[in-house]
Amino acid sequence: MSQPVALLLDFGGVLTTDLWESIRAATRRAGLPENVILDLMRDDPEGHAQFTALERGDITQAEYEPYLAGRIGVPPDGLLADLCADLRPDEAMWKAISVLRQRGVRLAVVSNSWGAGYFSPYAGWGLENLVDAIVISHEVGMRKPEPGIFALALDLLGVRAAGAVFVDDIASNLEPARAMGMRVVHHTDSGCTVAELQRQFPPAEGSMVSASGTADAPT
């Protein structure tokens, strides 16, 4: 199998610190059981349907926040922003993919969003300077794990599935990408993911920089 030439990455929980823990922290601040919002988003049929509609852009933040607030009994203003308030860059991941881009690897962020409205979790991160393409679910009317969102990202990068690696912290998002022919990495911590990216994208002969940002001896 030939070496891949492109890398597709999730945003929240891959390029950032743990998204689920940020949501739990906000829920604790509201005086609620820490998993009540996550359970509503993931396991409650109506709650999951509303959240996926938000991600796909079928409803706006202005429509979703009052719904979520009403279900859990908190004020709606600024609720979505508070759920992401504890997110920070995962420095090891940012460093690794910056080095990969310097080596010519094509990069894309493929992210299920928090919908259209006042709050963008991507604002101020400088993603446009880090990657070649940014695919945000509500902007394209598709969400992971729908195959179409992966196909769009591949088209934007100008690569085939067989030449790409996809990284996500949600295992169920990986299977459609794998079925399309991409290599996939389940992100559980940055150390393991960076090591796997080093394996998938080994430095070319004579390269002076590894994916971890450390110098390699010329061969």
BATORDO-676597 format. One record per atom (N, C-alpha, C): residue number from 0; atom name; x negated, y negated, z. Coordinates in nm, 3 decimals. Atoms other than C-alpha are relative to their C-alpha. Layout:
BEGIN
 num atomo      px      py      pz
 NUM    CA       X       Y       Z
...
***
This chain:
BEGIN
 num atomo      px      py      pz
   0     N  -0.085   0.120   0.000
   0    CA   0.000   0.000   0.000
   0     C  -0.088  -0.124   0.000
   1     N   0.082   0.121   0.011
   1    CA  -0.140  -0.339  -0.098
   1     C   0.025  -0.092   0.118
   2     N  -0.011   0.094  -0.111
   2    CA  -0.198  -0.615   0.155
   2     C   0.111  -0.099  -0.029
   3     N  -0.106   0.100   0.022
   3    CA   0.101  -0.848   0.205
   3     C  -0.058  -0.138  -0.023
   4     N   0.044   0.136   0.033
   4    CA   0.082  -1.208   0.088
   4     C   0.088  -0.106   0.065
   5     N  -0.094   0.096  -0.058
   5    CA   0.371  -1.367   0.281
   5     C   0.047   0.049   0.136
   6     N  -0.046  -0.028  -0.136
   6    CA   0.498  -1.386   0.638
   6     C   0.125  -0.081   0.027
   7     N  -0.125   0.062  -0.040
   7    CA   0.857  -1.461   0.742
   7     C   0.014   0.015   0.151
   8     N  -0.004   0.001  -0.146
   8    CA   0.913  -1.556   1.106
   8     C   0.131  -0.058   0.052
   9     N  -0.105   0.063  -0.078
   9    CA   1.200  -1.615   1.341
   9     C  -0.059  -0.120   0.074
  10     N   0.046   0.117  -0.076
  10    CA   1.182  -1.940   1.539
  10     C   0.015   0.022   0.150
  11     N  -0.020  -0.011  -0.144
  11    CA   1.338  -1.913   1.886
  11     C  -0.037   0.137   0.053
  12     N   0.045  -0.126  -0.057
  12    CA   1.162  -1.646   2.088
  12     C  -0.118   0.062  -0.070
  13     N   0.120  -0.048   0.072
  13    CA   0.884  -1.592   1.831
  13     C  -0.103  -0.112  -0.005
  14     N   0.089   0.116  -0.002
  14    CA   0.729  -1.933   1.772
  14     C   0.015  -0.080   0.128
  15     N  -0.021   0.067  -0.128
  15    CA   0.867  -2.047   2.106
  15     C  -0.008   0.102   0.113
  16     N  -0.018  -0.085  -0.116
  16    CA   0.880  -1.911   2.457
  16     C   0.138   0.065  -0.005
  17     N  -0.118  -0.086   0.001
  17    CA   1.164  -1.675   2.546
  17     C   0.131  -0.082  -0.003
  18     N  -0.127   0.071   0.014
  18    CA   1.496  -1.815   2.419
  18     C   0.102   0.051   0.101
  19     N  -0.100  -0.055  -0.093
  19    CA   1.701  -1.578   2.635
  19     C  -0.024  -0.052   0.142
  20     N   0.029   0.051  -0.133
  20    CA   1.523  -1.695   2.948
  20     C   0.037  -0.148   0.011
  21     N  -0.044   0.140  -0.002
  21    CA   1.589  -2.058   2.851
  21     C   0.150  -0.010   0.021
  22     N  -0.146  -0.001  -0.017
  22    CA   1.959  -1.978   2.824
  22     C   0.036   0.042   0.143
  23     N  -0.027  -0.043  -0.138
  23    CA   1.953  -1.793   3.156
  23     C  -0.030  -0.113   0.100
  24     N   0.036   0.109  -0.091
  24    CA   1.776  -2.087   3.323
  24     C   0.108  -0.108   0.001
  25     N  -0.106   0.101   0.008
  25    CA   2.041  -2.331   3.198
  25     C   0.126   0.049   0.069
  26     N  -0.119  -0.056  -0.065
  26    CA   2.314  -2.098   3.318
  26     C  -0.014  -0.003   0.151
  27     N   0.023   0.009  -0.146
  27    CA   2.157  -2.080   3.663
  27     C   0.015  -0.143   0.048
  28     N  -0.014   0.140  -0.040
  28    CA   2.135  -2.459   3.672
  28     C   0.147  -0.042   0.012
  29     N  -0.143   0.031  -0.005
  29    CA   2.509  -2.468   3.610
  29     C   0.071   0.073   0.114
  30     N  -0.058  -0.070  -0.113
  30    CA   2.562  -2.245   3.914
  30     C   0.078   0.124  -0.038
  31     N  -0.071  -0.117   0.050
  31    CA   2.680  -1.946   3.710
  31     C  -0.091   0.122   0.001
  32     N   0.083  -0.120   0.017
  32    CA   2.563  -1.584   3.690
  32     C  -0.083  -0.013  -0.127
  33     N   0.093   0.040   0.106
  33    CA   2.258  -1.602   3.464
  33     C   0.030   0.061  -0.136
  34     N  -0.026  -0.063   0.129
  34    CA   2.388  -1.368   3.192
  34     C   0.138  -0.030  -0.056
  35     N  -0.138   0.019   0.042
  35    CA   2.739  -1.506   3.159
  35     C   0.009  -0.057  -0.142
  36     N  -0.005   0.056   0.135
  36    CA   2.665  -1.711   2.844
  36     C  -0.050   0.101  -0.101
  37     N   0.052  -0.101   0.092
  37    CA   2.453  -1.440   2.681
  37     C   0.102   0.111  -0.020
  38     N  -0.102  -0.104   0.015
  38    CA   2.723  -1.181   2.751
  38     C   0.114  -0.049  -0.088
  39     N  -0.108   0.055   0.082
  39    CA   2.984  -1.410   2.597
  39     C  -0.041  -0.007  -0.146
  40     N   0.048   0.013   0.138
  40    CA   2.773  -1.475   2.286
  40     C  -0.018   0.135  -0.069
  41     N   0.042  -0.126   0.061
  41    CA   2.669  -1.114   2.232
  41     C   0.104   0.111   0.010
  42     N  -0.082  -0.118  -0.028
  42    CA   2.930  -0.880   2.382
  42     C   0.150  -0.025  -0.003
  43     N  -0.141   0.033   0.004
  43    CA   3.264  -1.060   2.400
  43     C   0.043  -0.018  -0.146
  44     N  -0.034   0.007   0.144
  44    CA   3.439  -1.012   2.060
  44     C   0.032  -0.141  -0.048
  45     N  -0.033   0.136   0.042
  45    CA   3.589  -1.361   2.043
  45     C  -0.121  -0.092   0.014
  46     N   0.118   0.084  -0.021
  46    CA   3.280  -1.525   2.191
  46     C  -0.107   0.023  -0.104
  47     N   0.100  -0.030   0.103
  47    CA   3.052  -1.347   1.947
  47     C   0.044  -0.056  -0.135
  48     N  -0.050   0.052   0.127
  48    CA   3.274  -1.442   1.654
  48     C  -0.016  -0.151  -0.009
  49     N   0.016   0.145  -0.001
  49    CA   3.268  -1.807   1.756
  49     C  -0.147  -0.039  -0.017
  50     N   0.142   0.034   0.008
  50    CA   2.890  -1.807   1.797
  50     C  -0.054   0.028  -0.140
  51     N   0.046  -0.027   0.136
  51    CA   2.829  -1.642   1.460
  51     C   0.057  -0.101  -0.099
  52     N  -0.056   0.105   0.085
  52    CA   3.064  -1.895   1.301
  52     C  -0.082  -0.128   0.012
  53     N   0.088   0.115  -0.020
  53    CA   2.848  -2.169   1.453
  53     C  -0.130   0.018  -0.077
  54     N   0.127  -0.027   0.067
  54    CA   2.530  -2.007   1.322
  54     C   0.014  -0.011  -0.152
  55     N  -0.022   0.000   0.144
  55    CA   2.677  -1.972   0.973
  55     C   0.045  -0.136  -0.052
  56     N  -0.045   0.132   0.042
  56    CA   2.801  -2.332   0.967
  56     C   0.148  -0.008  -0.027
  57     N  -0.145   0.002   0.021
  57    CA   3.170  -2.238   0.960
  57     C   0.069  -0.094   0.099
  58     N  -0.048   0.101  -0.095
  58    CA   3.225  -2.454   1.270
  58     C  -0.120  -0.085   0.042
  59     N   0.106   0.092  -0.040
  59    CA   3.027  -2.749   1.406
  59     C  -0.026   0.011   0.150
  60     N   0.028   0.007  -0.143
  60    CA   2.865  -2.809   1.742
  60     C   0.113  -0.071   0.074
  61     N  -0.109   0.074  -0.063
  61    CA   3.145  -3.056   1.817
  61     C   0.122   0.089   0.024
  62     N  -0.109  -0.096  -0.019
  62    CA   3.391  -2.768   1.778
  62     C  -0.038   0.111   0.097
  63     N   0.042  -0.116  -0.080
  63    CA   3.184  -2.501   1.951
  63     C  -0.023  -0.035   0.146
  64     N   0.032   0.032  -0.139
  64    CA   3.067  -2.682   2.264
  64     C   0.123  -0.001   0.091
  65     N  -0.118  -0.005  -0.088
  65    CA   3.421  -2.741   2.403
  65     C   0.052   0.143   0.019
  66     N  -0.042  -0.140  -0.014
  66    CA   3.504  -2.377   2.330
  66     C  -0.085   0.071   0.105
  67     N   0.089  -0.068  -0.093
  67    CA   3.196  -2.246   2.513
  67     C   0.018  -0.054   0.142
  68     N  -0.017   0.061  -0.132
  68    CA   3.238  -2.493   2.799
  68     C   0.130   0.046   0.066
  69     N  -0.127  -0.045  -0.054
  69    CA   3.601  -2.392   2.841
  69     C  -0.003   0.144   0.047
  70     N   0.008  -0.141  -0.036
  70    CA   3.517  -2.024   2.853
  70     C  -0.078   0.021   0.130
  71     N   0.084  -0.022  -0.119
  71    CA   3.255  -2.067   3.129
  71     C   0.025  -0.102   0.110
  72     N  -0.040   0.094  -0.105
  72    CA   3.402  -2.365   3.314
  72     C  -0.104  -0.105   0.034
  73     N   0.097   0.108  -0.023
  73    CA   3.138  -2.637   3.268
  73     C   0.031  -0.114  -0.096
  74     N  -0.021   0.110   0.094
  74    CA   3.136  -2.982   3.102
  74     C  -0.066   0.030  -0.135
  75     N   0.056  -0.033   0.131
  75    CA   3.073  -2.961   2.724
  75     C  -0.115  -0.088  -0.045
  76     N   0.097   0.096   0.054
  76    CA   2.852  -3.268   2.674
  76     C  -0.143   0.049   0.019
  77     N   0.140  -0.037  -0.006
  77    CA   2.496  -3.169   2.588
  77     C  -0.025   0.146   0.034
  78     N   0.014  -0.138  -0.044
  78    CA   2.560  -2.802   2.660
  78     C  -0.101   0.078  -0.083
  79     N   0.091  -0.077   0.085
  79    CA   2.376  -2.658   2.359
  79     C  -0.144  -0.045   0.018
  80     N   0.136   0.049  -0.021
  80    CA   2.075  -2.883   2.410
  80     C  -0.056   0.052   0.131
  81     N   0.047  -0.048  -0.130
  81    CA   2.056  -2.774   2.773
  81     C  -0.041   0.147  -0.008
  82     N   0.034  -0.142   0.012
  82    CA   2.049  -2.407   2.669
  82     C  -0.140   0.020  -0.057
  83     N   0.133  -0.010   0.062
  83    CA   1.728  -2.474   2.476
  83     C  -0.104  -0.087   0.069
  84     N   0.086   0.102  -0.061
  84    CA   1.574  -2.722   2.718
  84     C  -0.134   0.053   0.048
  85     N   0.124  -0.056  -0.055
  85    CA   1.309  -2.484   2.851
  85     C  -0.091   0.059  -0.108
  86     N   0.085  -0.056   0.107
  86    CA   1.170  -2.379   2.510
  86     C  -0.128  -0.080  -0.014
  87     N   0.131   0.059   0.023
  87    CA   0.801  -2.447   2.459
  87     C  -0.068   0.077  -0.114
  88     N   0.071  -0.074   0.105
  88    CA   0.564  -2.355   2.174
  88     C  -0.074   0.120   0.058
  89     N   0.088  -0.112  -0.032
  89    CA   0.404  -2.013   2.191
  89     C  -0.132  -0.028  -0.070
  90     N   0.123   0.052   0.058
  90    CA   0.053  -2.143   2.139
  90     C  -0.076   0.107  -0.078
  91     N   0.072  -0.107   0.069
  91    CA  -0.096  -1.806   2.042
  91     C   0.059   0.027  -0.137
  92     N  -0.065  -0.024   0.129
  92    CA   0.160  -1.758   1.766
  92     C  -0.027  -0.115  -0.096
  93     N   0.024   0.115   0.087
  93    CA   0.120  -2.110   1.631
  93     C  -0.143   0.001  -0.053
  94     N   0.140  -0.005   0.041
  94    CA  -0.257  -2.073   1.623
  94     C  -0.021   0.109  -0.104
  95     N   0.020  -0.112   0.091
  95    CA  -0.240  -1.735   1.451
  95     C   0.056  -0.029  -0.138
  96     N  -0.058   0.021   0.133
  96    CA  -0.004  -1.840   1.174
  96     C  -0.063  -0.120  -0.070
  97     N   0.073   0.110   0.062
  97    CA  -0.190  -2.167   1.119
  97     C  -0.124   0.053  -0.071
  98     N   0.117  -0.058   0.063
  98    CA  -0.502  -1.963   1.049
  98     C   0.039   0.081  -0.124
  99     N  -0.044  -0.077   0.117
  99    CA  -0.309  -1.730   0.818
  99     C   0.033  -0.092  -0.117
 100     N  -0.032   0.093   0.109
 100    CA  -0.182  -2.027   0.620
 100     C  -0.127  -0.056  -0.063
 101     N   0.127   0.047   0.053
 101    CA  -0.537  -2.159   0.587
 101     C  -0.063   0.103  -0.093
 102     N   0.053  -0.108   0.082
 102    CA  -0.624  -1.822   0.437
 102     C   0.086   0.029  -0.122
 103     N  -0.080  -0.013   0.121
 103    CA  -0.350  -1.856   0.176
 103     C   0.126   0.081   0.014
 104     N  -0.124  -0.074  -0.021
 104    CA  -0.068  -1.652   0.330
 104     C   0.118  -0.097  -0.009
 105     N  -0.121   0.080   0.012
 105    CA   0.273  -1.791   0.233
 105     C   0.088   0.022   0.123
 106     N  -0.072  -0.008  -0.126
 106    CA   0.486  -1.869   0.541
 106     C   0.140  -0.060  -0.012
 107     N  -0.137   0.053  -0.007
 107    CA   0.858  -1.916   0.602
 107     C   0.057   0.025   0.138
 108     N  -0.082  -0.019  -0.119
 108    CA   1.073  -1.968   0.910
 108     C   0.140   0.035  -0.047
 109     N  -0.137  -0.042   0.031
 109    CA   1.406  -1.783   0.887
 109     C   0.073   0.010   0.134
 110     N  -0.054   0.014  -0.135
 110    CA   1.624  -1.881   1.181
 110     C   0.152  -0.010   0.000
 111     N  -0.140   0.023  -0.032
 111    CA   1.979  -1.839   1.303
 111     C   0.008  -0.123   0.090
 112     N   0.005   0.133  -0.063
 112    CA   2.061  -2.191   1.415
 112     C   0.105  -0.015   0.109
 113     N  -0.104   0.038  -0.095
 113    CA   2.276  -2.365   1.672
 113     C   0.102  -0.091  -0.067
 114     N  -0.103   0.070   0.073
 114    CA   2.493  -2.515   1.399
 114     C  -0.034  -0.145  -0.030
 115     N   0.017   0.140   0.041
 115    CA   2.533  -2.865   1.260
 115     C   0.060  -0.092   0.105
 116     N  -0.050   0.097  -0.096
 116    CA   2.569  -3.162   1.491
 116     C  -0.111  -0.083   0.059
 117     N   0.092   0.095  -0.064
 117    CA   2.385  -3.384   1.737
 117     C  -0.134   0.063   0.035
 118     N   0.118  -0.066  -0.056
 118    CA   2.129  -3.122   1.845
 118     C  -0.065   0.092  -0.102
 119     N   0.078  -0.092   0.082
 119    CA   1.857  -2.961   1.637
 119     C  -0.114   0.056   0.083
 120     N   0.110  -0.057  -0.076
 120    CA   1.628  -2.716   1.818
 120     C  -0.133  -0.007  -0.075
 121     N   0.121   0.005   0.083
 121    CA   1.379  -2.763   1.531
 121     C  -0.063  -0.138  -0.006
 122     N   0.049   0.137   0.010
 122    CA   1.338  -3.139   1.563
 122     C  -0.123  -0.019   0.086
 123     N   0.119   0.034  -0.075
 123    CA   0.996  -3.258   1.667
 123     C  -0.106   0.109   0.009
 124     N   0.096  -0.110  -0.006
 124    CA   0.818  -2.926   1.620
 124     C  -0.101  -0.003  -0.114
 125     N   0.092   0.008   0.112
 125    CA   0.649  -3.017   1.291
 125     C  -0.005   0.126  -0.084
 126     N  -0.002  -0.124   0.078
 126    CA   0.757  -2.697   1.120
 126     C  -0.034  -0.024  -0.146
 127     N   0.026   0.030   0.141
 127    CA   0.737  -2.866   0.782
 127     C  -0.150  -0.007  -0.029
 128     N   0.145   0.004   0.018
 128    CA   0.361  -2.900   0.837
 128     C  -0.066   0.136   0.025
 129     N   0.054  -0.131  -0.036
 129    CA   0.320  -2.539   0.947
 129     C   0.032   0.108  -0.101
 130     N  -0.044  -0.106   0.089
 130    CA   0.513  -2.334   0.692
 130     C   0.038  -0.057  -0.136
 131     N  -0.030   0.039   0.137
 131    CA   0.598  -2.340   0.322
 131     C   0.149  -0.010  -0.027
 132     N  -0.145   0.003   0.020
 132    CA   0.974  -2.284   0.353
 132     C   0.069   0.016   0.135
 133     N  -0.080  -0.007  -0.122
 133    CA   1.235  -2.329   0.626
 133     C   0.143   0.033  -0.041
 134     N  -0.135  -0.044   0.033
 134    CA   1.564  -2.138   0.600
 134     C   0.079   0.006   0.130
 135     N  -0.079   0.014  -0.122
 135    CA   1.819  -2.237   0.865
 135     C   0.143   0.045  -0.031
 136     N  -0.123  -0.071   0.035
 136    CA   2.139  -2.034   0.882
 136     C   0.117  -0.092  -0.035
 137     N  -0.118   0.081   0.028
 137    CA   2.400  -2.309   0.901
 137     C  -0.016  -0.084  -0.126
 138     N   0.024   0.079   0.121
 138    CA   2.236  -2.496   0.613
 138     C   0.021   0.081  -0.127
 139     N  -0.011  -0.085   0.120
 139    CA   2.259  -2.197   0.376
 139     C   0.124   0.088   0.004
 140     N  -0.123  -0.077  -0.009
 140    CA   2.585  -2.038   0.498
 140     C  -0.021   0.149   0.016
 141     N   0.032  -0.141  -0.025
 141    CA   2.418  -1.709   0.587
 141     C  -0.078   0.009   0.130
 142     N   0.073  -0.021  -0.123
 142    CA   2.273  -1.564   0.904
 142     C  -0.064   0.138   0.000
 143     N   0.056  -0.133  -0.022
 143    CA   2.043  -1.281   0.999
 143     C   0.101   0.082   0.081
 144     N   0.079  -0.085   0.089
 144    CA   2.084  -0.988   0.959
 144     C   0.053   0.014  -0.143
 145     N  -0.050  -0.010   0.137
 145    CA   2.260  -1.062   0.628
 145     C  -0.117   0.001  -0.099
 146     N   0.114  -0.008   0.092
 146    CA   2.024  -0.955   0.346
 146     C  -0.021  -0.125  -0.083
 147     N   0.013   0.116   0.086
 147    CA   2.097  -1.268   0.147
 147     C  -0.092  -0.107   0.054
 148     N   0.085   0.104  -0.057
 148    CA   1.913  -1.495   0.389
 148     C  -0.146   0.036  -0.018
 149     N   0.138  -0.043   0.025
 149    CA   1.598  -1.286   0.351
 149     C  -0.035  -0.016  -0.148
 150     N   0.024   0.014   0.144
 150    CA   1.634  -1.283  -0.028
 150     C  -0.027  -0.146  -0.036
 151     N   0.021   0.142   0.026
 151    CA   1.660  -1.662  -0.027
 151     C  -0.140  -0.042   0.043
 152     N   0.135   0.036  -0.047
 152    CA   1.343  -1.699   0.181
 152     C  -0.107   0.053  -0.092
 153     N   0.098  -0.058   0.092
 153    CA   1.153  -1.465  -0.049
 153     C  -0.004  -0.079  -0.131
 154     N  -0.005   0.080   0.123
 154    CA   1.272  -1.663  -0.352
 154     C  -0.073  -0.133   0.018
 155     N   0.064   0.129  -0.026
 155    CA   1.156  -1.989  -0.194
 155     C  -0.152   0.014   0.006
 156     N   0.144  -0.024  -0.007
 156    CA   0.813  -1.838  -0.131
 156     C  -0.057   0.053  -0.130
 157     N   0.046  -0.055   0.127
 157    CA   0.798  -1.682  -0.477
 157     C  -0.070   0.134   0.016
 158     N   0.061  -0.130  -0.023
 158    CA   0.717  -1.335  -0.346
 158     C   0.109   0.107   0.000
 159     N  -0.091  -0.113  -0.008
 159    CA   0.873  -0.989  -0.357
 159     C   0.000   0.056   0.142
 160     N  -0.012  -0.056  -0.134
 160    CA   0.990  -0.803  -0.050
 160     C  -0.119   0.087   0.037
 161     N   0.112  -0.090  -0.028
 161    CA   0.709  -0.551  -0.078
 161     C  -0.127  -0.075   0.039
 162     N   0.117   0.079  -0.034
 162    CA   0.459  -0.833  -0.037
 162     C   0.015  -0.084   0.124
 163     N  -0.030   0.086  -0.115
 163    CA   0.609  -0.975   0.283
 163     C   0.011   0.080   0.128
 164     N  -0.019  -0.050  -0.135
 164    CA   0.610  -0.914   0.656
 164     C   0.102  -0.090   0.069
 165     N  -0.100   0.077  -0.075
 165    CA   0.905  -1.022   0.876
 165     C  -0.013   0.028   0.148
 166     N   0.015  -0.010  -0.145
 166    CA   0.874  -1.091   1.250
 166     C   0.124  -0.058   0.068
 167     N  -0.116   0.048  -0.075
 167    CA   1.175  -1.119   1.483
 167     C   0.000   0.067   0.137
 168     N  -0.010  -0.059  -0.133
 168    CA   1.241  -1.064   1.852
 168     C   0.129   0.078   0.020
 169     N  -0.124  -0.076  -0.006
 169    CA   1.585  -0.913   1.782
 169     C  -0.012   0.118  -0.095
 170     N   0.027  -0.119   0.080
 170    CA   1.546  -0.556   1.662
 170     C   0.102   0.019  -0.111
 171     N  -0.103  -0.023   0.102
 171    CA   1.877  -0.547   1.474
 171     C  -0.018  -0.088  -0.122
 172     N   0.027   0.085   0.117
 172    CA   1.757  -0.830   1.248
 172     C  -0.105   0.061  -0.092
 173     N   0.112  -0.054   0.077
 173    CA   1.467  -0.617   1.127
 173     C   0.045   0.100  -0.106
 174     N  -0.035  -0.112   0.087
 174    CA   1.653  -0.332   0.961
 174     C   0.034  -0.040  -0.144
 175     N  -0.026   0.040   0.139
 175    CA   1.793  -0.518   0.656
 175     C  -0.127  -0.042  -0.073
 176     N   0.126   0.039   0.063
 176    CA   1.449  -0.666   0.591
 176     C  -0.081   0.123  -0.037
 177     N   0.070  -0.125   0.029
 177    CA   1.295  -0.320   0.613
 177     C   0.063   0.071  -0.120
 178     N  -0.071  -0.066   0.110
 178    CA   1.562  -0.182   0.379
 178     C  -0.030  -0.067  -0.135
 179     N   0.035   0.072   0.122
 179    CA   1.469  -0.450   0.124
 179     C  -0.142   0.029  -0.046
 180     N   0.137  -0.033   0.036
 180    CA   1.109  -0.330   0.130
 180     C  -0.105  -0.080   0.075
 181     N   0.096   0.076  -0.079
 181    CA   0.950  -0.573   0.376
 181     C  -0.057   0.085   0.112
 182     N   0.053  -0.053  -0.124
 182    CA   0.718  -0.464   0.651
 182     C   0.052  -0.086   0.114
 183     N  -0.063   0.073  -0.109
 183    CA   0.863  -0.563   0.988
 183     C  -0.079   0.018   0.129
 184     N   0.065  -0.001  -0.131
 184    CA   0.728  -0.646   1.333
 184     C   0.102  -0.044   0.104
 185     N  -0.088   0.037  -0.111
 185    CA   0.942  -0.641   1.647
 185     C  -0.083  -0.075   0.103
 186     N   0.076   0.086  -0.091
 186    CA   0.811  -0.931   1.855
 186     C   0.048   0.021   0.143
 187     N  -0.029  -0.013  -0.143
 187    CA   0.797  -0.850   2.225
 187     C  -0.090  -0.090   0.084
 188     N   0.088   0.099  -0.061
 188    CA   0.498  -1.063   2.325
 188     C  -0.103  -0.041  -0.103
 189     N   0.087   0.057   0.103
 189    CA   0.253  -1.280   2.138
 189     C  -0.127   0.080  -0.018
 190     N   0.123  -0.077   0.014
 190    CA  -0.050  -1.065   2.214
 190     C   0.016   0.116  -0.095
 191     N  -0.025  -0.115   0.088
 191    CA   0.099  -0.758   2.048
 191     C   0.027  -0.045  -0.143
 192     N  -0.032   0.046   0.135
 192    CA   0.235  -0.958   1.755
 192     C  -0.123  -0.053  -0.072
 193     N   0.121   0.051   0.063
 193    CA  -0.092  -1.140   1.688
 193     C  -0.091   0.115  -0.041
 194     N   0.083  -0.116   0.035
 194    CA  -0.278  -0.808   1.697
 194     C   0.055   0.070  -0.124
 195     N  -0.058  -0.064   0.117
 195    CA  -0.032  -0.662   1.446
 195     C  -0.017  -0.085  -0.125
 196     N   0.024   0.087   0.116
 196    CA  -0.064  -0.966   1.219
 196     C  -0.145   0.010  -0.046
 197     N   0.140  -0.020   0.039
 197    CA  -0.441  -0.921   1.227
 197     C  -0.015   0.129  -0.078
 198     N   0.007  -0.127   0.072
 198    CA  -0.386  -0.563   1.114
 198     C   0.065  -0.010  -0.138
 199     N  -0.071   0.012   0.127
 199    CA  -0.136  -0.656   0.842
 199     C  -0.071  -0.094  -0.097
 200     N   0.067   0.100   0.083
 200    CA  -0.340  -0.953   0.716
 200     C  -0.149  -0.006   0.037
 201     N   0.143   0.002  -0.037
 201    CA  -0.707  -0.857   0.761
 201     C  -0.074  -0.108  -0.079
 202     N   0.076   0.103   0.071
 202    CA  -0.957  -1.132   0.673
 202     C  -0.068   0.057  -0.124
 203     N   0.071  -0.041   0.120
 203    CA  -1.102  -1.116   0.325
 203     C  -0.149   0.014   0.031
 204     N   0.143  -0.018  -0.019
 204    CA  -1.463  -1.008   0.295
 204     C  -0.071  -0.136  -0.001
 205     N   0.073   0.127  -0.010
 205    CA  -1.689  -1.293   0.406
 205     C   0.075  -0.108   0.074
 206     N  -0.078   0.101  -0.072
 206    CA  -1.410  -1.473   0.595
 206     C  -0.066  -0.035   0.132
 207     N   0.061   0.047  -0.124
 207    CA  -1.528  -1.681   0.891
 207     C   0.102  -0.017   0.112
 208     N  -0.103   0.025  -0.101
 208    CA  -1.192  -1.704   1.073
 208     C   0.099   0.115   0.001
 209     N  -0.100  -0.105  -0.016
 209    CA  -0.963  -1.432   1.208
 209     C   0.136  -0.062   0.031
 210     N  -0.135   0.051  -0.029
 210    CA  -0.589  -1.462   1.269
 210     C   0.013  -0.052   0.142
 211     N  -0.005   0.054  -0.136
 211    CA  -0.661  -1.532   1.633
 211     C  -0.070  -0.133   0.011
 212     N   0.068   0.126   0.000
 212    CA  -0.863  -1.836   1.534
 212     C  -0.144   0.010   0.041
 213     N   0.139  -0.019  -0.038
 213    CA  -1.198  -1.685   1.634
 213     C  -0.086   0.029  -0.122
 214     N   0.089  -0.019   0.114
 214    CA  -1.500  -1.666   1.411
 214     C  -0.029   0.148  -0.022
 215     N   0.039  -0.135   0.040
 215    CA  -1.567  -1.343   1.222
 215     C  -0.139  -0.007  -0.060
 216     N   0.131  -0.007   0.064
 216    CA  -1.916  -1.242   1.122
 216     C   0.019   0.030  -0.148
 217     N  -0.010  -0.029   0.142
 217    CA  -1.959  -1.253   0.744
 217     C  -0.045   0.143  -0.026
 218     N   0.036  -0.137   0.035
 218    CA  -1.975  -0.910   0.584
 218     C  -0.069   0.001  -0.135
***
